[in-house]
């Protein structure tokens, strides 16, 4: 395989030394700037490849991100309760959203998670469409790292469907 120009490596991108790279602005930015990037990229992907493929690509990127996030912030969690607490703390610290476990059946491998004030969609117009496919992949990546099992995660409620919270159903696949 040829050398890739954009291979994701935490230390070379997300984990860059902020004191060196952004000495005045630091590690924070406004939600508008994040959404500007996300939704323009999504628009271009949809125009070129269609909605389904754009969703698949965003979900796949979310999985990669979730796995990297797990290794950086959540590794070492020994129980679902500890994992949940670590996710809540990291989401709060990073301003991603307010994460909660609504229900968990680890024997059946089915979970319901909610994210209030979700970075991706809170405050957007009601379109009757769920839009947080990146988050689906993100949660999937976390769960797969934690359990060692494959998961399917789908958003079942979204701010953009009028729910005012994002709700995700995760099932062992």
C-alpha positions, 0 to 999 in steps of 0.5 A: 500500500502506498504511503497515505497523506492523511493517515490518522495518528492521535499524537500527530493531529489531535494530541498536538502540543497546544502550548506550542501550536496555539499559544494564544487561542488554546484548545477551544473553539466555538460550536459554529466553527466545528459545525461549519467544518462538519456540515460543509464536508458532509454536503460535499460528500453527499453531492459527490457520493450520495446520502447513504455513502456520506452517512457510511463514511461519517459513521466509519470516521466516527468508529475510528474516532471512538476507538482513539478516544477510548484509548486516550480517555477511557482505557482501563475502565473495568465496568460499564458503570466506570466506563459511563462515568469516564465518558460523562467526565470526558464529554463534559470536559471537552464540551461534547455533550451530556452523556447518560446510560438510559438502559443497559442489558449487558447479557443481551448486549443492548444499550440505550445512551442519550446525549443532551446538548449534542455538539453535532445537532442541538439547536438545529431545525427540526428536519424529521431526520436523525443526523448524528451518524458520526456519533453512531460510529463514535459510540460503536468504536468505544463499545467495541474497544471496551467489550471486544465485540462488534456493535451496531449503533443507530440514533433513534431520537435526535434534536432534529426529529423534535426529541431535543435529546439524541438517543442511541440504541447499541446492539451486539452485532 
